[in-house]
Amino acid sequence: MISSEFTFIITTFRSENLIDECLKDLPEQTRKIIIENSGDINLKKRIENNYKNTECFIMTENFGYGKANNFGILKSTTDYVFIINPDTKVTNESFEQIISILKDKDFAIAAPQIIEKEKVYKQNKDNIEVKKVDHVPGMAMILNKKKFKGNYFDENIFLYLEEIDLCKRILDQGQNILEINVEVNHLGNQSHGSYDLEMEKSRNWHWMWSNFYYYKKHHNYFYSFLKTLPNFISSGSKFIYYKISNNEKKKWQYKMRFQGLLNSYMLKKSFYRPYNNKN
């Protein structure tokens, strides 16, 4: 296993102020594929002019996380893809450590330990070199394409739980998921730049929609309905409370959670798109 067997896949959405920090520390000799979901032509030109072995594809619409990553994976020609968020920092040194540890390991999915300012994504409490786990966070994950047979992220999921779904499916097939004892920094909630009310609406709508969809997919409708019903009742009542008390941010937060679940109960597709909807 060497660096030339890898391609970095990065999905961007309004990430023009972050992407340089992500790209500048990646190994120059390794190919990078960027899937730009906000139609920023200038970003494509700047990236391809400033960084070697880097190609940026402009999507015709906002594909979301899973579908955009699938697009990048299919454009790659290497055996391994390293999917990272634009607010994730993978240095050349940490990348070489990861490659060294994964050499000769049998895995379908592998991931480093994610470090954020206020949170550490770490299941390996014993600090051994590598450990089998049930799932890994999606902001930095390596896929061994030979293990997937072309079946990657579920494109019905626009946002949230797509990596959990992928991990469950690959685990159900008897494949290995590994957590590597190498730390990678992640800024957290900054991959799309400013975190305004529109992004807050989208986040809450999709979080609830994806929860119902995930449980329905891996269990059944009735199980998923009972699992999410407390959230549905809670979000509806809290929406009314915050509307009466004129708390604009909380009002929208719980309204979007309520609507996300309501639309999932009605078996509607995950249609909400930030900056492209009126509510």
Secondary structure in CASP SS format (residue, H / E / C, confidence):
PFRMAT SS
TARGET T0000
AUTHOR 0000-0000-0000
METHOD secondary structure of the structure
MODEL  1
M C 1.00
I C 1.00
S H 1.00
S H 1.00
E H 1.00
F E 1.00
T E 1.00
F E 1.00
I E 1.00
I E 1.00
T E 1.00
T E 1.00
F C 1.00
R C 1.00
S C 1.00
E C 1.00
N C 1.00
L C 1.00
I H 1.00
D H 1.00
E H 1.00
C H 1.00
L H 1.00
K C 1.00
D C 1.00
L C 1.00
P C 1.00
E C 1.00
Q C 1.00
T C 1.00
R E 1.00
K E 1.00
I E 1.00
I E 1.00
I E 1.00
E E 1.00
N C 1.00
S C 1.00
G C 1.00
D C 1.00
I H 1.00
N H 1.00
L H 1.00
K H 1.00
K H 1.00
R H 1.00
I H 1.00
E H 1.00
N H 1.00
N H 1.00
Y C 1.00
K C 1.00
N C 1.00
T E 1.00
E E 1.00
C E 1.00
F E 1.00
I E 1.00
M C 1.00
T C 1.00
E C 1.00
N C 1.00
F C 1.00
G H 1.00
Y H 1.00
G H 1.00
K H 1.00
A H 1.00
N H 1.00
N H 1.00
F H 1.00
G H 1.00
I H 1.00
L H 1.00
K H 1.00
S C 1.00
T C 1.00
T C 1.00
D C 1.00
Y E 1.00
V E 1.00
F E 1.00
I E 1.00
I E 1.00
N C 1.00
P C 1.00
D C 1.00
T E 1.00
K E 1.00
V C 1.00
T C 1.00
N H 1.00
E H 1.00
S H 1.00
F H 1.00
E H 1.00
Q H 1.00
I H 1.00
I H 1.00
S H 1.00
I H 1.00
L H 1.00
K C 1.00
D C 1.00
K C 1.00
D C 1.00
F C 1.00
A C 1.00
I E 1.00
A E 1.00
A E 1.00
P E 1.00
Q E 1.00
I E 1.00
I E 1.00
E C 1.00
K C 1.00
E C 1.00
K C 1.00
V E 1.00
Y E 1.00
K C 1.00
Q C 1.00
N C 1.00
K C 1.00
D C 1.00
N C 1.00
I C 1.00
E C 1.00
V E 1.00
K E 1.00
K E 1.00
V C 1.00
D C 1.00
H C 1.00
V C 1.00
P C 1.00
G C 1.00
M C 1.00
A E 1.00
M E 1.00
I E 1.00
L E 1.00
N E 1.00
K H 1.00
K H 1.00
K H 1.00
F C 1.00
K C 1.00
G C 1.00
N C 1.00
Y C 1.00
F C 1.00
D C 1.00
E C 1.00
N C 1.00
I C 1.00
F C 1.00
L C 1.00
Y C 1.00
L C 1.00
E H 1.00
E H 1.00
I H 1.00
D H 1.00
L H 1.00
C H 1.00
K H 1.00
R H 1.00
I H 1.00
L H 1.00
D H 1.00
Q C 1.00
G C 1.00
Q C 1.00
N C 1.00
I E 1.00
L E 1.00
E E 1.00
I E 1.00
N E 1.00
V E 1.00
E E 1.00
V E 1.00
N E 1.00
H E 1.00
L C 1.00
G C 1.00
N C 1.00
Q C 1.00
S C 1.00
H C 1.00
G C 1.00
S C 1.00
Y C 1.00
D C 1.00
L H 1.00
E H 1.00
M H 1.00
E H 1.00
K H 1.00
S H 1.00
R H 1.00
N H 1.00
W H 1.00
H H 1.00
W H 1.00
M H 1.00
W H 1.00
S H 1.00
N H 1.00
F H 1.00
Y H 1.00
Y H 1.00
Y H 1.00
K H 1.00
K H 1.00
H H 1.00
H C 1.00
N C 1.00
Y H 1.00
F H 1.00
Y H 1.00
S H 1.00
F H 1.00
L H 1.00
K H 1.00
T H 1.00
L H 1.00
P H 1.00
N H 1.00
F H 1.00
I H 1.00
S H 1.00
S H 1.00
G H 1.00
S H 1.00
K H 1.00
F H 1.00
I H 1.00
Y H 1.00
Y H 1.00
K H 1.00
I H 1.00
S C 1.00
N C 1.00
N C 1.00
E H 1.00
K H 1.00
K H 1.00
K H 1.00
W H 1.00
Q H 1.00
Y H 1.00
K H 1.00
M H 1.00
R H 1.00
F H 1.00
Q H 1.00
G H 1.00
L H 1.00
L H 1.00
N H 1.00
S H 1.00
Y H 1.00
M C 1.00
L C 1.00
K C 1.00
K C 1.00
S C 1.00
F C 1.00
Y C 1.00
R C 1.00
P C 1.00
Y C 1.00
N C 1.00
N C 1.00
K C 1.00
N C 1.00
END
